[in-house]
Amino acid sequence: MWMVEPNLNADGSCVMSVIHLDCIVRRAHLIGKYGEDFKPCHIHFSDTLAAFHAYYINRFADHHSHEIAF
């Protein structure tokens, strides 16, 4: 699996931009890189993008993502 990390500015804020919907081919199944620490049990799924510093891209999520990512 490939690992991705967010781009950060010099002050630590995330680099953000708007992309057109026509540029999106498929969705990506991201798996957070857990590390050594435990995550709290009460974490909500909508907070997971802020909870992890890096992610693995699961190219085996379905047949189409395997063909595109491979």
PDB file of N, CA, C and O in Angstrom, chain B, residues numbered from 101:
ATOM      1  N   MET B 101       0.837  -1.183   0.000  1.00  0.00           N
ATOM      2  CA  MET B 101       0.000   0.000   0.000  1.00  0.00           C
ATOM      3  C   MET B 101       0.880   1.245   0.000  1.00  0.00           C
ATOM      4  O   MET B 101       1.966   1.257   0.580  1.00  0.00           O
ATOM      5  N   TRP B 102       0.405   2.266  -0.645  1.00  0.00           N
ATOM      6  CA  TRP B 102       1.113   3.539  -0.673  1.00  0.00           C
ATOM      7  C   TRP B 102       0.714   4.382   0.515  1.00  0.00           C
ATOM      8  O   TRP B 102      -0.407   4.274   1.011  1.00  0.00           O
ATOM      9  N   MET B 103       1.621   5.218   0.972  1.00  0.00           N
ATOM     10  CA  MET B 103       1.339   6.104   2.099  1.00  0.00           C
ATOM     11  C   MET B 103       1.315   7.539   1.598  1.00  0.00           C
ATOM     12  O   MET B 103       2.172   7.937   0.810  1.00  0.00           O
ATOM     13  N   VAL B 104       0.332   8.322   2.053  1.00  0.00           N
ATOM     14  CA  VAL B 104       0.211   9.730   1.687  1.00  0.00           C
ATOM     15  C   VAL B 104       0.156  10.567   2.954  1.00  0.00           C
ATOM     16  O   VAL B 104      -0.318  10.114   3.995  1.00  0.00           O
ATOM     17  N   GLU B 105       0.647  11.793   2.850  1.00  0.00           N
ATOM     18  CA  GLU B 105       0.623  12.751   3.954  1.00  0.00           C
ATOM     19  C   GLU B 105       0.123  14.085   3.416  1.00  0.00           C
ATOM     20  O   GLU B 105       0.328  14.380   2.239  1.00  0.00           O
ATOM     21  N   PRO B 106      -0.522  14.892   4.238  1.00  0.00           N
ATOM     22  CA  PRO B 106      -0.973  16.204   3.768  1.00  0.00           C
ATOM     23  C   PRO B 106       0.212  17.157   3.585  1.00  0.00           C
ATOM     24  O   PRO B 106       1.203  17.071   4.309  1.00  0.00           O
ATOM     25  N   ASN B 107       0.098  18.065   2.611  1.00  0.00           N
ATOM     26  CA  ASN B 107       1.098  19.113   2.432  1.00  0.00           C
ATOM     27  C   ASN B 107       0.874  20.190   3.479  1.00  0.00           C
ATOM     28  O   ASN B 107      -0.264  20.571   3.750  1.00  0.00           O
ATOM     29  N   LEU B 108       1.957  20.681   4.066  1.00  0.00           N
ATOM     30  CA  LEU B 108       1.866  21.702   5.100  1.00  0.00           C
ATOM     31  C   LEU B 108       2.680  22.929   4.702  1.00  0.00           C
ATOM     32  O   LEU B 108       3.747  22.808   4.099  1.00  0.00           O
ATOM     33  N   ASN B 109       2.167  24.112   5.044  1.00  0.00           N
ATOM     34  CA  ASN B 109       2.910  25.350   4.871  1.00  0.00           C
ATOM     35  C   ASN B 109       3.986  25.444   5.941  1.00  0.00           C
ATOM     36  O   ASN B 109       4.068  24.591   6.824  1.00  0.00           O
ATOM     37  N   ALA B 110       4.813  26.483   5.862  1.00  0.00           N
ATOM     38  CA  ALA B 110       5.880  26.677   6.843  1.00  0.00           C
ATOM     39  C   ALA B 110       5.331  26.894   8.257  1.00  0.00           C
ATOM     40  O   ALA B 110       5.992  26.550   9.237  1.00  0.00           O
ATOM     41  N   ASP B 111       4.124  27.463   8.366  1.00  0.00           N
ATOM     42  CA  ASP B 111       3.533  27.708   9.683  1.00  0.00           C
ATOM     43  C   ASP B 111       2.744  26.505  10.222  1.00  0.00           C
ATOM     44  O   ASP B 111       2.169  26.579  11.307  1.00  0.00           O
ATOM     45  N   GLY B 112       2.717  25.405   9.469  1.00  0.00           N
ATOM     46  CA  GLY B 112       2.037  24.198   9.928  1.00  0.00           C
ATOM     47  C   GLY B 112       0.602  24.064   9.460  1.00  0.00           C
ATOM     48  O   GLY B 112      -0.039  23.053   9.749  1.00  0.00           O
ATOM     49  N   SER B 113       0.078  25.045   8.749  1.00  0.00           N
ATOM     50  CA  SER B 113      -1.290  24.958   8.241  1.00  0.00           C
ATOM     51  C   SER B 113      -1.312  24.140   6.949  1.00  0.00           C
ATOM     52  O   SER B 113      -0.315  24.076   6.230  1.00  0.00           O
ATOM     53  N   CYS B 114      -2.438  23.525   6.664  1.00  0.00           N
ATOM     54  CA  CYS B 114      -2.564  22.670   5.486  1.00  0.00           C
ATOM     55  C   CYS B 114      -2.640  23.496   4.212  1.00  0.00           C
ATOM     56  O   CYS B 114      -3.266  24.556   4.180  1.00  0.00           O
ATOM     57  N   VAL B 115      -1.997  22.999   3.167  1.00  0.00           N
ATOM     58  CA  VAL B 115      -2.101  23.599   1.844  1.00  0.00           C
ATOM     59  C   VAL B 115      -3.413  23.106   1.252  1.00  0.00           C
ATOM     60  O   VAL B 115      -3.637  21.899   1.162  1.00  0.00           O
ATOM     61  N   MET B 116      -4.275  24.020   0.850  1.00  0.00           N
ATOM     62  CA  MET B 116      -5.582  23.635   0.328  1.00  0.00           C
ATOM     63  C   MET B 116      -5.824  24.287  -1.023  1.00  0.00           C
ATOM     64  O   MET B 116      -5.356  25.393  -1.294  1.00  0.00           O
ATOM     65  N   SER B 117      -6.562  23.580  -1.859  1.00  0.00           N
ATOM     66  CA  SER B 117      -6.974  24.137  -3.141  1.00  0.00           C
ATOM     67  C   SER B 117      -8.284  23.466  -3.535  1.00  0.00           C
ATOM     68  O   SER B 117      -8.643  22.416  -3.004  1.00  0.00           O
ATOM     69  N   VAL B 118      -8.979  24.077  -4.458  1.00  0.00           N
ATOM     70  CA  VAL B 118     -10.248  23.552  -4.944  1.00  0.00           C
ATOM     71  C   VAL B 118      -9.981  22.881  -6.288  1.00  0.00           C
ATOM     72  O   VAL B 118      -9.352  23.463  -7.172  1.00  0.00           O
ATOM     73  N   ILE B 119     -10.465  21.648  -6.428  1.00  0.00           N
ATOM     74  CA  ILE B 119     -10.322  20.950  -7.701  1.00  0.00           C
ATOM     75  C   ILE B 119     -11.698  20.784  -8.323  1.00  0.00           C
ATOM     76  O   ILE B 119     -12.706  20.720  -7.618  1.00  0.00           O
ATOM     77  N   HIS B 120     -11.732  20.715  -9.628  1.00  0.00           N
ATOM     78  CA  HIS B 120     -12.990  20.545 -10.343  1.00  0.00           C
ATOM     79  C   HIS B 120     -13.442  19.094 -10.239  1.00  0.00           C
ATOM     80  O   HIS B 120     -12.609  18.188 -10.217  1.00  0.00           O
ATOM     81  N   LEU B 121     -14.732  18.868 -10.176  1.00  0.00           N
ATOM     82  CA  LEU B 121     -15.268  17.512 -10.035  1.00  0.00           C
ATOM     83  C   LEU B 121     -14.935  16.621 -11.217  1.00  0.00           C
ATOM     84  O   LEU B 121     -14.879  15.400 -11.070  1.00  0.00           O
ATOM     85  N   ASP B 122     -14.710  17.208 -12.395  1.00  0.00           N
ATOM     86  CA  ASP B 122     -14.353  16.403 -13.560  1.00  0.00           C
ATOM     87  C   ASP B 122     -12.963  15.778 -13.433  1.00  0.00           C
ATOM     88  O   ASP B 122     -12.638  14.846 -14.168  1.00  0.00           O
ATOM     89  N   CYS B 123     -12.141  16.279 -12.512  1.00  0.00           N
ATOM     90  CA  CYS B 123     -10.782  15.759 -12.326  1.00  0.00           C
ATOM     91  C   CYS B 123     -10.746  14.520 -11.436  1.00  0.00           C
ATOM     92  O   CYS B 123      -9.723  13.837 -11.375  1.00  0.00           O
ATOM     93  N   ILE B 124     -11.833  14.222 -10.753  1.00  0.00           N
ATOM     94  CA  ILE B 124     -11.879  13.072  -9.842  1.00  0.00           C
ATOM     95  C   ILE B 124     -12.269  11.831 -10.629  1.00  0.00           C
ATOM     96  O   ILE B 124     -13.315  11.797 -11.278  1.00  0.00           O
ATOM     97  N   VAL B 125     -11.417  10.811 -10.565  1.00  0.00           N
ATOM     98  CA  VAL B 125     -11.681   9.571 -11.290  1.00  0.00           C
ATOM     99  C   VAL B 125     -12.462   8.596 -10.415  1.00  0.00           C
ATOM    100  O   VAL B 125     -13.502   8.083 -10.828  1.00  0.00           O
ATOM    101  N   ARG B 126     -11.957   8.339  -9.196  1.00  0.00           N
ATOM    102  CA  ARG B 126     -12.592   7.424  -8.266  1.00  0.00           C
ATOM    103  C   ARG B 126     -12.345   7.901  -6.855  1.00  0.00           C
ATOM    104  O   ARG B 126     -11.508   8.771  -6.618  1.00  0.00           O
ATOM    105  N   ARG B 127     -13.069   7.333  -5.929  1.00  0.00           N
ATOM    106  CA  ARG B 127     -12.845   7.624  -4.520  1.00  0.00           C
ATOM    107  C   ARG B 127     -11.613   6.872  -4.048  1.00  0.00           C
ATOM    108  O   ARG B 127     -11.142   5.953  -4.718  1.00  0.00           O
ATOM    109  N   ALA B 128     -11.094   7.264  -2.894  1.00  0.00           N
ATOM    110  CA  ALA B 128      -9.939   6.580  -2.324  1.00  0.00           C
ATOM    111  C   ALA B 128     -10.296   6.061  -0.939  1.00  0.00           C
ATOM    112  O   ALA B 128     -10.916   6.769  -0.146  1.00  0.00           O
ATOM    113  N   HIS B 129      -9.906   4.835  -0.652  1.00  0.00           N
ATOM    114  CA  HIS B 129     -10.125   4.240   0.659  1.00  0.00           C
ATOM    115  C   HIS B 129      -8.862   4.481   1.476  1.00  0.00           C
ATOM    116  O   HIS B 129      -7.835   3.851   1.226  1.00  0.00           O
ATOM    117  N   LEU B 130      -8.929   5.392   2.456  1.00  0.00           N
ATOM    118  CA  LEU B 130      -7.783   5.756   3.274  1.00  0.00           C
ATOM    119  C   LEU B 130      -7.822   5.023   4.606  1.00  0.00           C
ATOM    120  O   LEU B 130      -8.873   4.916   5.237  1.00  0.00           O
ATOM    121  N   ILE B 131      -6.672   4.523   5.024  1.00  0.00           N
ATOM    122  CA  ILE B 131      -6.515   3.857   6.320  1.00  0.00           C
ATOM    123  C   ILE B 131      -5.505   4.672   7.107  1.00  0.00           C
ATOM    124  O   ILE B 131      -4.374   4.850   6.654  1.00  0.00           O
ATOM    125  N   GLY B 132      -5.883   5.164   8.262  1.00  0.00           N
ATOM    126  CA  GLY B 132      -4.998   5.986   9.067  1.00  0.00           C
ATOM    127  C   GLY B 132      -3.778   5.218   9.553  1.00  0.00           C
ATOM    128  O   GLY B 132      -3.872   4.042   9.902  1.00  0.00           O
ATOM    129  N   LYS B 133      -2.633   5.892   9.571  1.00  0.00           N
ATOM    130  CA  LYS B 133      -1.411   5.288  10.103  1.00  0.00           C
ATOM    131  C   LYS B 133      -1.444   5.467  11.611  1.00  0.00           C
ATOM    132  O   LYS B 133      -1.333   6.586  12.112  1.00  0.00           O
ATOM    133  N   TYR B 134      -1.597   4.368  12.330  1.00  0.00           N
ATOM    134  CA  TYR B 134      -1.877   4.417  13.761  1.00  0.00           C
ATOM    135  C   TYR B 134      -0.662   4.739  14.606  1.00  0.00           C
ATOM    136  O   TYR B 134      -0.760   5.568  15.512  1.00  0.00           O
ATOM    137  N   GLY B 135       0.466   4.125  14.351  1.00  0.00           N
ATOM    138  CA  GLY B 135       1.649   4.363  15.169  1.00  0.00           C
ATOM    139  C   GLY B 135       1.588   3.591  16.474  1.00  0.00           C
ATOM    140  O   GLY B 135       0.954   2.539  16.553  1.00  0.00           O
ATOM    141  N   GLU B 136       2.245   4.112  17.488  1.00  0.00           N
ATOM    142  CA  GLU B 136       2.371   3.438  18.777  1.00  0.00           C
ATOM    143  C   GLU B 136       1.224   3.762  19.741  1.00  0.00           C
ATOM    144  O   GLU B 136       0.913   2.957  20.619  1.00  0.00           O
ATOM    145  N   ASP B 137       0.602   4.915  19.589  1.00  0.00           N
ATOM    146  CA  ASP B 137      -0.412   5.372  20.548  1.00  0.00           C
ATOM    147  C   ASP B 137      -1.785   4.819  20.209  1.00  0.00           C
ATOM    148  O   ASP B 137      -2.100   4.557  19.048  1.00  0.00           O
ATOM    149  N   PHE B 138      -2.598   4.646  21.247  1.00  0.00           N
ATOM    150  CA  PHE B 138      -3.985   4.251  21.067  1.00  0.00           C
ATOM    151  C   PHE B 138      -4.825   5.476  20.746  1.00  0.00           C
ATOM    152  O   PHE B 138      -4.564   6.565  21.256  1.00  0.00           O
ATOM    153  N   LYS B 139      -5.822   5.301  19.911  1.00  0.00           N
ATOM    154  CA  LYS B 139      -6.775   6.365  19.631  1.00  0.00           C
ATOM    155  C   LYS B 139      -7.940   6.226  20.610  1.00  0.00           C
ATOM    156  O   LYS B 139      -8.305   5.108  20.974  1.00  0.00           O
ATOM    157  N   PRO B 140      -8.528   7.344  21.040  1.00  0.00           N
ATOM    158  CA  PRO B 140      -9.646   7.255  21.977  1.00  0.00           C
ATOM    159  C   PRO B 140     -10.839   6.504  21.381  1.00  0.00           C
ATOM    160  O   PRO B 140     -11.093   6.580  20.179  1.00  0.00           O
ATOM    161  N   CYS B 141     -11.548   5.798  22.212  1.00  0.00           N
ATOM    162  CA  CYS B 141     -12.706   5.025  21.762  1.00  0.00           C
ATOM    163  C   CYS B 141     -13.858   5.907  21.299  1.00  0.00           C
ATOM    164  O   CYS B 141     -14.676   5.478  20.485  1.00  0.00           O
ATOM    165  N   HIS B 142     -13.930   7.126  21.803  1.00  0.00           N
ATOM    166  CA  HIS B 142     -15.065   7.990  21.490  1.00  0.00           C
ATOM    167  C   HIS B 142     -14.837   8.823  20.225  1.00  0.00           C
ATOM    168  O   HIS B 142     -15.630   9.721  19.944  1.00  0.00           O
ATOM    169  N   ILE B 143     -13.781   8.554  19.457  1.00  0.00           N
ATOM    170  CA  ILE B 143     -13.517   9.330  18.248  1.00  0.00           C
ATOM    171  C   ILE B 143     -14.605   9.027  17.212  1.00  0.00           C
ATOM    172  O   ILE B 143     -14.989   7.872  17.025  1.00  0.00           O
ATOM    173  N   HIS B 144     -15.088  10.058  16.553  1.00  0.00           N
ATOM    174  CA  HIS B 144     -16.143   9.933  15.555  1.00  0.00           C
ATOM    175  C   HIS B 144     -15.496   9.786  14.179  1.00  0.00           C
ATOM    176  O   HIS B 144     -14.419  10.333  13.942  1.00  0.00           O
ATOM    177  N   PHE B 145     -16.141   9.056  13.275  1.00  0.00           N
ATOM    178  CA  PHE B 145     -15.543   8.812  11.965  1.00  0.00           C
ATOM    179  C   PHE B 145     -15.311  10.096  11.183  1.00  0.00           C
ATOM    180  O   PHE B 145     -14.426  10.135  10.328  1.00  0.00           O
ATOM    181  N   SER B 146     -16.075  11.142  11.447  1.00  0.00           N
ATOM    182  CA  SER B 146     -15.886  12.396  10.728  1.00  0.00           C
ATOM    183  C   SER B 146     -14.650  13.156  11.201  1.00  0.00           C
ATOM    184  O   SER B 146     -14.234  14.114  10.549  1.00  0.00           O
ATOM    185  N   ASP B 147     -14.057  12.748  12.316  1.00  0.00           N
ATOM    186  CA  ASP B 147     -12.855  13.398  12.838  1.00  0.00           C
ATOM    187  C   ASP B 147     -11.565  12.682  12.442  1.00  0.00           C
ATOM    188  O   ASP B 147     -10.485  13.116  12.844  1.00  0.00           O
ATOM    189  N   THR B 148     -11.643  11.607  11.672  1.00  0.00           N
ATOM    190  CA  THR B 148     -10.454  10.807  11.402  1.00  0.00           C
ATOM    191  C   THR B 148      -9.453  11.509  10.491  1.00  0.00           C
ATOM    192  O   THR B 148      -8.258  11.233  10.592  1.00  0.00           O
ATOM    193  N   LEU B 149      -9.892  12.406   9.603  1.00  0.00           N
ATOM    194  CA  LEU B 149      -8.929  13.119   8.762  1.00  0.00           C
ATOM    195  C   LEU B 149      -8.037  14.031   9.594  1.00  0.00           C
ATOM    196  O   LEU B 149      -6.890  14.269   9.217  1.00  0.00           O
ATOM    197  N   ALA B 150      -8.526  14.539  10.698  1.00  0.00           N
ATOM    198  CA  ALA B 150      -7.713  15.384  11.578  1.00  0.00           C
ATOM    199  C   ALA B 150      -6.961  14.563  12.626  1.00  0.00           C
ATOM    200  O   ALA B 150      -6.014  15.066  13.231  1.00  0.00           O
ATOM    201  N   ALA B 151      -7.359  13.323  12.850  1.00  0.00           N
ATOM    202  CA  ALA B 151      -6.761  12.524  13.915  1.00  0.00           C
ATOM    203  C   ALA B 151      -5.439  11.867  13.505  1.00  0.00           C
ATOM    204  O   ALA B 151      -4.616  11.554  14.365  1.00  0.00           O
ATOM    205  N   PHE B 152      -5.228  11.657  12.208  1.00  0.00           N
ATOM    206  CA  PHE B 152      -4.024  10.976  11.737  1.00  0.00           C
ATOM    207  C   PHE B 152      -3.152  11.940  10.944  1.00  0.00           C
ATOM    208  O   PHE B 152      -3.644  12.887  10.330  1.00  0.00           O
ATOM    209  N   HIS B 153      -1.851  11.682  10.970  1.00  0.00           N
ATOM    210  CA  HIS B 153      -0.897  12.533  10.248  1.00  0.00           C
ATOM    211  C   HIS B 153      -0.517  11.940   8.897  1.00  0.00           C
ATOM    212  O   HIS B 153       0.023  12.645   8.044  1.00  0.00           O
ATOM    213  N   ALA B 154      -0.789  10.673   8.695  1.00  0.00           N
ATOM    214  CA  ALA B 154      -0.484  10.002   7.434  1.00  0.00           C
ATOM    215  C   ALA B 154      -1.524   8.903   7.210  1.00  0.00           C
ATOM    216  O   ALA B 154      -2.178   8.453   8.151  1.00  0.00           O
ATOM    217  N   TYR B 155      -1.670   8.478   5.948  1.00  0.00           N
ATOM    218  CA  TYR B 155      -2.683   7.496   5.587  1.00  0.00           C
ATOM    219  C   TYR B 155      -2.113   6.516   4.581  1.00  0.00           C
ATOM    220  O   TYR B 155      -1.234   6.857   3.790  1.00  0.00           O
ATOM    221  N   TYR B 156      -2.617   5.305   4.621  1.00  0.00           N
ATOM    222  CA  TYR B 156      -2.335   4.324   3.590  1.00  0.00           C
ATOM    223  C   TYR B 156      -3.495   4.338   2.619  1.00  0.00           C
ATOM    224  O   TYR B 156      -4.650   4.458   3.027  1.00  0.00           O
ATOM    225  N   ILE B 157      -3.195   4.218   1.332  1.00  0.00           N
ATOM    226  CA  ILE B 157      -4.242   4.112   0.309  1.00  0.00           C
ATOM    227  C   ILE B 157      -4.459   2.631   0.044  1.00  0.00           C
ATOM    228  O   ILE B 157      -3.534   1.922  -0.353  1.00  0.00           O
ATOM    229  N   ASN B 158      -5.672   2.171   0.263  1.00  0.00           N
ATOM    230  CA  ASN B 158      -6.010   0.765   0.051  1.00  0.00           C
ATOM    231  C   ASN B 158      -6.397   0.564  -1.408  1.00  0.00           C
ATOM    232  O   ASN B 158      -7.521   0.871  -1.806  1.00  0.00           O
ATOM    233  N   ARG B 159      -5.468   0.050  -2.199  1.00  0.00           N
ATOM    234  CA  ARG B 159      -5.770  -0.171  -3.611  1.00  0.00           C
ATOM    235  C   ARG B 159      -6.554  -1.454  -3.833  1.00  0.00           C
ATOM    236  O   ARG B 159      -6.980  -1.731  -4.955  1.00  0.00           O
ATOM    237  N   PHE B 160      -6.750  -2.243  -2.780  1.00  0.00           N
ATOM    238  CA  PHE B 160      -7.499  -3.486  -2.885  1.00  0.00           C
ATOM    239  C   PHE B 160      -8.955  -3.324  -2.438  1.00  0.00           C
ATOM    240  O   PHE B 160      -9.638  -4.320  -2.200  1.00  0.00           O
ATOM    241  N   ALA B 161      -9.435  -2.087  -2.323  1.00  0.00           N
ATOM    242  CA  ALA B 161     -10.798  -1.851  -1.855  1.00  0.00           C
ATOM    243  C   ALA B 161     -11.826  -2.442  -2.810  1.00  0.00           C
ATOM    244  O   ALA B 161     -12.831  -2.999  -2.369  1.00  0.00           O
ATOM    245  N   ASP B 162     -11.585  -2.327  -4.113  1.00  0.00           N
ATOM    246  CA  ASP B 162     -12.447  -2.949  -5.104  1.00  0.00           C
ATOM    247  C   ASP B 162     -11.645  -3.165  -6.388  1.00  0.00           C
ATOM    248  O   ASP B 162     -10.486  -2.761  -6.482  1.00  0.00           O
ATOM    249  N   HIS B 163     -12.257  -3.787  -7.347  1.00  0.00           N
ATOM    250  CA  HIS B 163     -11.580  -4.144  -8.595  1.00  0.00           C
ATOM    251  C   HIS B 163     -11.078  -2.919  -9.354  1.00  0.00           C
ATOM    252  O   HIS B 163      -9.968  -2.930  -9.884  1.00  0.00           O
ATOM    253  N   HIS B 164     -11.890  -1.867  -9.407  1.00  0.00           N
ATOM    254  CA  HIS B 164     -11.536  -0.685 -10.198  1.00  0.00           C
ATOM    255  C   HIS B 164     -10.369   0.086  -9.583  1.00  0.00           C
ATOM    256  O   HIS B 164      -9.483   0.543 -10.306  1.00  0.00           O
ATOM    257  N   SER B 165     -10.358   0.234  -8.280  1.00  0.00           N
ATOM    258  CA  SER B 165      -9.248   0.959  -7.653  1.00  0.00           C
ATOM    259  C   SER B 165      -7.959   0.166  -7.777  1.00  0.00           C
ATOM    260  O   SER B 165      -6.887   0.765  -7.867  1.00  0.00           O
ATOM    261  N   HIS B 166      -8.020  -1.146  -7.785  1.00  0.00           N
ATOM    262  CA  HIS B 166      -6.823  -1.964  -7.978  1.00  0.00           C
ATOM    263  C   HIS B 166      -6.269  -1.749  -9.385  1.00  0.00           C
ATOM    264  O   HIS B 166      -5.052  -1.669  -9.556  1.00  0.00           O
ATOM    265  N   GLU B 167      -7.136  -1.653 -10.394  1.00  0.00           N
ATOM    266  CA  GLU B 167      -6.672  -1.452 -11.771  1.00  0.00           C
ATOM    267  C   GLU B 167      -6.069  -0.066 -11.958  1.00  0.00           C
ATOM    268  O   GLU B 167      -5.076   0.080 -12.670  1.00  0.00           O
ATOM    269  N   ILE B 168      -6.655   0.961 -11.327  1.00  0.00           N
ATOM    270  CA  ILE B 168      -6.162   2.321 -11.491  1.00  0.00           C
ATOM    271  C   ILE B 168      -4.861   2.518 -10.739  1.00  0.00           C
ATOM    272  O   ILE B 168      -3.931   3.127 -11.268  1.00  0.00           O
ATOM    273  N   ALA B 169      -4.775   2.021  -9.525  1.00  0.00           N
ATOM    274  CA  ALA B 169      -3.601   2.258  -8.689  1.00  0.00           C
ATOM    275  C   ALA B 169      -2.442   1.323  -9.013  1.00  0.00           C
ATOM    276  O   ALA B 169      -1.316   1.587  -8.594  1.00  0.00           O
ATOM    277  N   PHE B 170      -2.680   0.250  -9.738  1.00  0.00           N
ATOM    278  CA  PHE B 170      -1.613  -0.706  -9.982  1.00  0.00           C
ATOM    279  C   PHE B 170      -0.878  -0.428 -11.244  1.00  0.00           C
ATOM    280  O   PHE B 170       0.056  -1.152 -11.587  1.00  0.00           O
TER     281      PHE B 170
END
